[in-house]
Amino acid sequence: MSQETEHQHVLLVWADAHAGEGHWDTLDPDDKEEHLVTTCGMLIAEADGGKPKHLTIAQSKSPDGFFDHVIHIPQGMVRTVTFLKPYTGPIVP
């Protein structure tokens, strides 16, 4: 992959596995909803090293092609994908 390759920036909402209180306890009868997490980053295609059947998201990329804070989210857990557009306004108010 060329370091000039542009990766799409996305905002994902996905259902995460989550734990209870971390000690012996009764099950929470009110814990019936999904534990939704929001993740934002660069979408890494499978052809560029993304994991098959997952959406691979990286937080950072160095000029020499290294990625940092990479997460592989199984496709079945993804609830929404929003492709972000570049911001063209001023950086400083």
DAJOZI-V200824 format. One line per field, one symbol per residue. ss: DSSP state (~ for helix, > for strand, _ for the rest). phi: phi as a letter, one per 40 degrees, with the letter a starting at -180 (. if undefined). psi: psi as a letter, one per 30 degrees, with the letter a starting at -180 (. if undefined). A space follows every 50 residues. Layout:
# DAJOZI-V200824
ss = ???
phi = ???
psi = ???
This chain:
# DAJOZI-V200824
ss = ________>>>>>>>>__________________>>>>>>>>>>_~~~__ ___>>>>>>>>_____>>>>>>>>~~~>>>>>>__________
phi = .cccdcbccbbbbacccabccgacaccccccbccccbbbbiccbcdcbhc cdgbbcbbcbbcdcgcbbfcbbbddcccbabbccbccbcccbc
psi = kkffkkkkkljkkljlkllbfglkllkjffiflljkkkkkakkjlefggl kkgljkkkelklfggkllikkjjkeffkekkjkklkkgakek.
